[in-house]
Amino acid sequence: MSRVACAILDTTDPLAPARERFLLPEGLIYLDGNSLGPLPRAAAARVERCLREEWGNGLIRSWNDAGWIDLPTRVGDAIGRLIGAAPGQVAVADSTSINTFKALAAALALRPDRRVILSERTGFPTDLYVAQGLEALLGGGVTLRLVEREEAAAAVDGAVAVVLLTHVDYRSGHMLDLAAVTRAAHDAGALMLWDLAHSAGAVPVDLDGAGADLAVGCGYKYLNGGPGAPSFLYVAERLIGAFRQPLTGWLGHAAPFAFEQAYRPAPDIRRVLCGTPPVLSMAALEAGVEELLAVDMTRLRRKSLSLTGLFRRLVAERCAGLGLLTYGPSDPEACGSQVSLRHPEAYAVMQALIARGVVGDVRAPDILRFGFAPLYVRHVDVWDAVEALRDVLATGAWDRPEFRRRAAVT
Ligand SMILES: *Cc1c(COP(=O)(O)O)cnc(C)c1O
């Protein structure tokens, strides 16, 4: 393998033109789209229009005239097309943490004779924290039971109301078999809640096909919706009528502008909503999602596997003996669109890489995480990133006090 061979792969890449649709800083290799996707050019234009025309000129009229009020379901349906959800089952609102709270609470209400939330011990902390908060709120009636991720499917028993799992693990990239685990939960009479934070826009997902019940996910990662973009919540059609979530704000009401005294949930997916949507963020997210809808998910996955496979191969070849360990499944097919490595000085190594224009991130205690978003990452970027990594390790360039200084966000 050579850099020239990588460049040839890029010239035959059917997704190559998509890169031009993003505003990426010159010379930067961005391998952190799994934490914060880059800015689509169309999003900049869309937000500008939303600001100046819709807000500036339209003012309050834009709730109707610009369709602001329908953004949660319109963008929800668009995201639905990326995750195998037919229209009417996805709404965009709030954060993933809050949507997880709503979905867990609703799932417990749907299985009143069962009082256990089953989840993974090494799951993303916010998911666990939210489950702990619900456990405390519901006062001893509900317990959070944690098992190893790989053992979750077998651990569902008659006490489990809902199983909460991340489809693609945020640290290792390990991907569960969504259909098989859903089936196992159902066989034991439990509901399945998927966290698709590292799946939506990164790997093909077929929620309807898998018979999934509930799912949540992030707007600002692979969906490129911008910092703090709202999250999405999926409720399978057959459950919507009985889905009752506790954050019963007015926009989830059947008739918000009737200003009734008593809460009545909307008959459709809008019952997952609570308050007023963040219109500017929604506009950016809609533009980000459209970039993904313009490409074929199977093609996207094929390129993702090509990039992650190349990265793994080059790291094995060119960084051998430099103190790196692999982390997560060795089979790329069992992984999302990221590759993780371990190094005892992961934090300083990553800061040294960032100083050279290769941006990934670290996860405690010693994981270097590299995300490969196929819309804008090229094979030559993979080559250059591995060369930078090799050089930082071989020369000890990471071993400087400024690279050890921890920032608030890692
Ligand atoms: C990023 C991420 C979240 C983020 O939740 P927010 O409420 O948007 O901060 C939740 N779950 C998983 C698995 C994540 O990776």
The ligand as a MOL file (V3000), in Angstrom:
LIG
                    3D

  0  0  0     0  0            999 V3000
M  V30 BEGIN CTAB
M  V30 COUNTS 15 15 0 0 0
M  V30 BEGIN ATOM
M  V30 1 C -23.2530 11.1740 22.2240 0
M  V30 2 C -24.1570 10.2200 22.9440 0
M  V30 3 C -25.2330 10.6920 23.7000 0
M  V30 4 C -25.3890 12.1680 23.9050 0
M  V30 5 O -26.4990 12.5670 24.6010 0
M  V30 6 P -26.8680 14.1240 24.6450 0
M  V30 7 O -28.0510 14.1970 25.4890 0
M  V30 8 O -27.0700 14.5710 23.2370 0
M  V30 9 O -25.6920 14.8620 25.2110 0
M  V30 10 C -26.0930 9.7580 24.2520 0
M  V30 11 N -25.8910 8.4270 24.1050 0
M  V30 12 C -24.8340 7.9560 23.3800 0
M  V30 13 C -24.6320 6.4940 23.2160 0
M  V30 14 C -23.9320 8.8310 22.7980 0
M  V30 15 O -22.8800 8.3800 22.1240 0
M  V30 END ATOM
M  V30 BEGIN BOND
M  V30 1 1 1 2
M  V30 2 1 2 3
M  V30 3 2 2 14
M  V30 4 1 3 4
M  V30 5 2 3 10
M  V30 6 1 4 5
M  V30 7 1 5 6
M  V30 8 2 6 7
M  V30 9 1 6 8
M  V30 10 1 6 9
M  V30 11 1 10 11
M  V30 12 2 11 12
M  V30 13 1 12 13
M  V30 14 1 12 14
M  V30 15 1 14 15
M  V30 END BOND
M  V30 END CTAB
M  END
